[in-house]
Amino acid sequence: MARLALSYLFKRPVQLLAVLGVAVGLMALLSVLAVMNGLIDMNRTSIRGPLSDLLLIPAVSTELPRWKDYHSALHGVDEIEAYAPHLVAYAMFSQDYGKVANKYSGIQIIGIDPKLEAAVNNFARNLRDGKVLPVEDADDPFAVGDDLFAPPGVLVSDDFMKLLGGFSDRRTPVMQLGSLPAILPPAGEDLRPHNTEVQVAATYAARDFRASLDRVYMRRTGRNSLHYDLLGSKAADFTEVLIQLKEGVSQEQGKAAVLTALAKANLPSIGGNQGGSLQTWEERSGSLLSAIENERRIVTLVLFFIVVVAAFGLFTTITALVREKIRDLGVLAAIGFSPLRRGMLLLSTGAIASGLGCMLGYFGASYLVANRVAIEDWVYAKFNLRVFDPNLYVVDSLPAQWDSEKALALTLATFLVGVLFTAAPAIRAALFSPVKALRYE
């Protein structure tokens, strides 16, 4: 039966167009999905970059949280590899020169301890990769020279530095910052913002492009720091803690260990009426990650309709084949082929066509993904066209991530759709009357 099905399929080369349609549809689906996976992985990496395994925000209490208390509580916990405090504030800034002259914009200022920060995320690598104003001393990246009266140093991204206008008269950009006081005055009293002046000490390479234009790093405490120079002594000296877990420790185990350590230190419990939170980095960015994952599902569903349309080609091909082979079916019935065998013959023909299309599509997509860089370079050399122009996008090459499990699942789904679309003409062939088939002209 298989030989007869192959002869039916390959007797007329035009019927192979249906096979080619399935192959092209599946190849487009798997190739685009691989690129989508690459972009999603790149997004997850950029989101994870400035974060850590866990993020602890202390609960609200009558007294301000102090870092020394939380440092003592977390120190020595077996499940924790490293931790680092953050002092997060929001401020308005202005600049006397550059592209943002005489304009006010909001920024997020994060007070950090450089050595502790480097132990919990990719801060050290991003600082080392800064190009516009490379850091001179990674251990003291906020240093601005020997002038005791120089404004405090801050770190901005390369993109932010370009927005500020780069250098002017061999000076680094200076910004005026304004922030609300930690404790608002009683009703009726004037609200006086806290103001200070800072200058850019170095730049870093921001891989989280969503925050590269509004995230500024500053020393957390001490002289020339966010706490001392902008927020004031009445403000807390930290607002959150980034926690890096040891290898092999699950996030749930880490959470339980942190909560136990806080309880032993008699610190306010997290959650409830006192607020506070202990989240993983995925939970912290849950809405964004969910939106990205939902976009992937929608793109997969939309592109799968290409496969469905290609399966219509199999339907028309097998339907035309049934009409062409009516007399053959009558002869087969006369020599003892049962209706079931006649139907299976046509169904096998469609299944072989669908299987060939799926094989070509799967291996074609795998080849395209594996050789995407060479193909992209060839297209650029021949047509002067870049898929992702670095002047327009945050990536300078075609990202891709081949997921064999999902690719095989979609290939199997494509095969089943192809077989399903050939079932109707196969049933028609099975139910066709042998007498009518032999008399067919």
C-alpha positions in Angstrom: 0.0 0.0 0.0 2.9 2.4 0.8 4.4 1.9 -2.7 1.0 2.6 -4.3 0.6 5.7 -2.2 4.1 7.0 -3.1 3.3 6.4 -6.8 0.1 8.4 -6.5 2.0 11.2 -4.8 5.0 11.4 -7.1 3.4 10.6 -10.4 2.5 14.2 -11.0 5.1 16.7 -9.7 2.5 19.4 -9.3 1.2 17.5 -6.3 4.4 18.1 -4.5 3.5 21.8 -4.3 1.2 20.8 -1.4 4.2 19.2 0.3 6.2 22.3 -0.3 3.4 24.5 1.1 3.4 22.5 4.4 7.2 22.7 4.6 7.3 26.5 4.0 4.5 27.1 6.5 6.1 25.0 9.2 9.6 26.4 8.5 8.2 30.0 8.9 6.5 29.0 12.1 9.5 27.4 13.7 12.0 30.0 12.5 10.0 33.0 13.8 9.3 31.1 17.1 13.0 30.6 17.5 13.7 34.3 17.0 10.9 35.1 19.4 12.5 32.8 22.0 15.8 34.5 21.5 14.3 37.9 22.0 12.4 36.7 25.1 15.6 35.2 26.5 17.4 38.5 25.9 14.6 40.4 27.6 14.7 38.1 30.6 18.5 38.5 30.8 18.2 42.3 30.7 15.4 42.3 33.3 17.3 39.9 35.6 20.6 41.9 35.2 20.2 44.6 37.9 18.1 42.3 40.2 19.0 39.2 42.2 17.3 36.0 43.2 15.2 37.6 45.9 14.2 41.1 46.7 13.3 42.0 50.3 11.4 45.2 51.1 11.1 45.8 54.9 7.8 46.1 56.6 6.5 49.5 57.8 6.8 50.1 61.5 6.9 53.1 63.9 10.7 53.2 63.6 12.7 53.6 60.4 14.3 50.3 59.3 18.1 50.4 59.8 20.5 48.5 57.6 22.6 47.3 60.5 19.6 45.4 62.0 18.9 43.6 58.7 22.5 43.1 58.0 22.9 41.3 61.4 19.7 39.2 60.7 20.9 38.0 57.2 24.5 37.5 58.1 25.4 33.8 58.4 22.2 32.4 56.9 23.3 29.2 55.2 21.1 29.6 52.1 22.4 33.1 51.3 25.5 33.6 49.1 25.5 37.5 49.2 23.2 40.4 49.8 23.3 44.1 49.1 21.2 47.1 50.3 19.5 49.6 48.1 18.3 53.1 49.0 15.8 54.0 46.3 14.7 57.6 45.8 12.9 59.6 43.1 14.0 63.1 42.1 13.7 65.8 39.5 16.8 66.9 37.7 17.8 69.8 35.5 21.0 70.6 33.6 22.5 73.9 32.5 23.9 72.6 29.2 23.4 69.7 26.8 20.4 68.3 25.1 18.1 68.6 28.1 19.0 72.3 28.8 16.4 74.1 30.9 14.2 71.0 31.1 13.1 69.0 34.2 12.8 65.3 34.1 12.2 62.5 36.7 14.8 59.9 37.5 15.2 57.0 39.8 18.3 57.3 42.1 19.6 54.1 43.6 22.0 54.3 46.5 24.3 51.3 46.5 27.5 49.9 48.1 29.6 49.0 45.1 31.4 46.0 46.5 28.2 44.5 47.9 26.3 45.3 44.7 28.8 43.5 42.5 28.2 40.3 44.5 24.5 40.0 43.8 24.0 41.0 40.1 25.9 42.0 37.0 26.8 45.5 38.2 30.5 45.0 38.0 30.3 43.7 34.4 28.0 46.6 33.3 30.4 49.1 34.9 33.4 47.5 33.2 31.7 47.6 29.8 30.8 51.3 30.0 32.1 53.1 26.9 31.3 56.8 27.0 33.1 57.5 30.3 34.8 54.4 31.5 35.3 54.0 35.3 38.9 54.5 36.6 38.6 52.7 39.9 36.0 49.9 40.1 36.3 49.7 43.8 35.4 53.4 44.1 33.4 54.2 41.0 31.9 57.4 42.4 35.2 59.2 42.8 35.3 62.6 41.0 38.9 63.7 41.8 40.8 65.2 44.6 38.7 68.3 45.0 37.1 68.1 48.4 34.3 70.5 47.4 33.4 68.7 44.1 29.8 67.6 43.8 29.1 64.0 44.6 29.6 61.5 41.8 26.9 59.5 40.2 26.9 56.7 37.6 24.6 56.9 34.5 24.2 54.6 31.6 26.0 55.2 28.3 22.6 56.1 26.7 21.8 58.6 29.5 25.2 60.2 29.1 24.5 60.8 25.4 21.2 62.4 26.4 23.0 64.7 28.7 25.2 65.8 25.9 28.4 64.0 26.7 31.2 66.4 27.6 31.3 70.2 27.5 34.6 72.1 27.8 36.3 68.9 29.1 33.8 68.8 32.0 31.5 66.0 32.9 27.8 66.8 33.1 26.5 68.4 36.3 22.9 67.9 37.3 20.8 69.7 39.9 18.6 67.3 41.8 15.5 68.0 43.8 13.6 65.5 46.0 10.9 65.5 48.6 12.0 65.3 52.3 11.7 61.9 54.0 9.1 63.3 56.4 6.5 65.8 55.0 5.9 68.9 57.1 2.6 69.4 59.0 -0.3 71.0 57.2 0.1 74.7 56.8 3.9 74.7 56.8 5.9 75.2 53.6 7.2 72.2 51.8 10.8 72.7 51.0 12.4 70.1 48.7 15.9 68.8 49.4 18.3 69.9 46.7 21.8 69.0 45.7 24.2 69.1 42.8 25.9 66.0 41.4 28.3 65.2 38.5 28.7 62.1 36.4 31.7 60.1 37.6 31.5 57.2 35.1 29.1 55.4 32.8 27.9 51.8 32.7 26.5 49.6 29.9 22.8 49.2 30.6 21.4 46.0 29.2 18.0 46.7 30.7 17.1 49.3 28.0 13.7 50.1 29.6 15.5 51.7 32.6 18.7 52.9 30.9 17.4 56.5 30.6 16.1 57.0 34.1 18.2 54.9 36.5 21.1 56.7 38.2 23.4 55.1 40.8 24.9 57.0 43.8 26.8 56.1 46.9 24.2 55.0 49.5 25.6 56.4 52.8 28.5 58.4 54.1 30.1 61.5 52.6 28.9 62.5 49.1 26.0 60.0 49.3 22.3 59.8 48.5 21.4 59.6 52.2 23.6 62.4 53.3 23.4 64.9 50.4 19.8 64.5 49.2 17.5 62.6 51.5 18.8 63.8 54.9 19.3 62.1 58.3 15.5 61.6 58.9 15.3 59.2 56.0 15.9 55.5 56.1 19.4 54.3 55.1 18.0 51.6 52.9 14.6 50.7 51.3 15.2 47.2 49.9 17.7 44.3 49.9 18.9 42.2 47.0 19.7 38.6 48.0 21.7 36.1 46.0 21.1 32.5 47.0 23.7 29.8 47.0 23.8 27.4 44.1 21.3 24.6 44.5 19.1 26.5 46.9 15.6 26.9 45.5 13.8 30.2 45.7 11.2 28.8 48.0 13.9 27.5 50.4 15.6 30.9 50.2 12.3 32.7 51.1 11.7 30.4 54.1 15.3 31.0 55.3 15.0 34.8 55.1 11.7 34.9 56.8 13.0 32.7 59.6 16.1 34.9 60.0 13.9 38.1 60.3 11.7 36.4 62.9 14.7 35.4 65.0 16.0 39.0 64.9 12.6 40.3 66.1 12.2 42.4 62.9 8.8 43.3 61.6 7.2 40.4 59.8 6.7 40.7 56.0 3.2 41.1 54.6 -0.1 41.8 56.3 -1.1 45.2 57.6 2.6 46.2 57.9 3.3 45.7 54.2 6.7 44.8 52.9 7.4 42.0 50.6 9.8 39.2 49.7 9.7 38.4 46.0 11.7 36.5 43.4 13.0 38.5 40.5 10.3 36.9 38.3 7.6 38.0 40.7 9.0 41.5 40.8 8.7 41.7 37.0 5.7 39.4 36.7 3.5 41.7 34.7 6.2 42.3 32.1 7.3 38.7 31.9 3.6 37.6 31.6 3.0 40.1 28.8 6.1 38.8 26.9 5.0 35.2 27.3 1.5 36.0 26.2 2.9 37.7 23.1 4.8 34.6 22.3 1.6 32.4 22.6 -0.3 34.8 20.3 2.4 34.9 17.7 2.6 31.1 17.7 -1.2 30.9 17.3 -1.3 33.4 14.5 1.6 31.7 12.6 0.1 28.3 13.0 -2.7 29.5 10.8 -0.1 29.5 8.0 0.2 25.8 8.5 -3.6 25.4 8.5 -3.7 27.2 5.2 -1.0 25.0 3.8 -3.0 22.0 4.9 -5.8 23.1 2.6 -3.3 22.4 -0.2 -3.2 18.8 0.9 -7.0 18.7 0.9 -7.3 19.9 -2.6 -4.5 17.7 -3.8 -6.0 14.5 -2.4 -9.5 15.5 -3.5 -8.2 16.0 -7.1 -6.3 12.7 -6.8 -9.6 10.9 -5.8 -11.3 12.2 -8.9 -8.4 11.3 -11.1 -8.1 7.7 -9.7 -11.8 6.8 -9.6 -11.3 4.0 -12.1 -8.2 2.8 -10.2 -10.3 2.6 -7.1 -13.0 0.6 -8.9 -10.3 -1.9 -10.1 -8.9 -2.1 -6.6 -12.4 -2.8 -5.2 -12.9 -5.5 -7.9 -9.7 -7.4 -6.9 -10.7 -7.4 -3.2 -9.7 -4.0 -1.7 -12.3 -3.3 1.1 -13.6 0.2 1.6 -11.4 0.5 4.6 -8.3 -0.3 2.6 -9.3 2.1 -0.2 -9.7 4.8 2.4 -6.4 4.0 4.1 -4.7 4.2 0.7 -5.7 7.8 0.2 -5.2 8.6 3.9 -1.7 7.1 3.6 -1.0 9.3 0.6 -2.0 12.4 2.5 0.0 11.2 5.6 3.1 10.7 3.5 2.7 14.1 1.9 2.2 15.7 5.4 5.1 13.8 6.8 7.5 14.9 4.0 6.4 18.5 4.4 6.9 18.3 8.2 10.4 16.8 7.8 11.5 19.5 5.3 10.0 22.2 7.4 11.6 21.0 10.7 15.1 20.5 9.3 14.9 23.6 7.1 14.0 25.8 10.2 16.8 24.1 12.2 19.3 24.9 9.4 18.1 28.5 9.2 18.4 29.1 12.9 21.8 27.4 13.2 23.2 29.4 10.3 21.3 32.7 10.9 24.5 34.8 11.2 25.9 33.6 7.9 22.6 34.0 6.2 22.1 37.5 7.7 25.6 38.5 6.5 24.9 37.2 3.0 21.6 39.1 2.8 23.5 42.3 3.9 26.3 41.7 1.4 23.8 41.1 -1.5 21.0 43.5 -0.7 22.5 45.9 1.9 19.7 45.0 4.3 19.9 44.3 8.0 17.1 42.5 9.8 17.9 44.3 13.0 19.6 47.6 12.3 21.7 48.6 15.4 20.8 52.2 14.7 17.1 51.4 15.2 17.1 48.4 17.6 18.8 47.5 20.9 20.3 44.3 19.3 22.8 44.3 16.5 22.2 40.7 15.3 19.4 38.2 14.9 18.8 36.5 18.2 17.4 33.0 18.2 16.9 30.1 20.6 16.0 26.7 19.3 13.6 24.8 21.6 13.6 21.2 20.3 10.7 20.1 22.6 8.3 22.8 21.3 9.5 22.5 17.8 8.8 18.7 17.8 5.4 19.4 19.4 4.4 21.9 16.7 5.8 19.6 14.0 3.6 16.8 15.3 0.6 19.1 15.4 1.2 20.1 11.8 1.4 16.5 10.7 -1.9 15.7 12.5 -3.6 18.7 10.8 -2.4 17.5 7.4 -3.7 14.0 8.1 -7.0 15.5 9.3 -7.5 17.5 6.1 -6.9 14.4 4.0 -9.5 12.4 5.9 -12.5 13.8 4.0 -11.4 12.8 0.5 -10.1 9.5 1.9 -13.6 8.8 3.3 -15.1 9.7 0.0 -12.8 7.2 -1.8 -13.8 4.5 0.7 -17.5 5.0 0.2 -17.4 5.3 -3.6 -19.4 2.5 -5.3 -17.1 0.1 -7.2 -19.7 -0.2 -10.1 -19.9 3.6 -10.5 -16.1 3.7 -10.3 -15.7 1.2 -13.1 -18.2 3.0 -15.3 -16.7 6.4 -14.6 -15.6 8.3 -17.7 
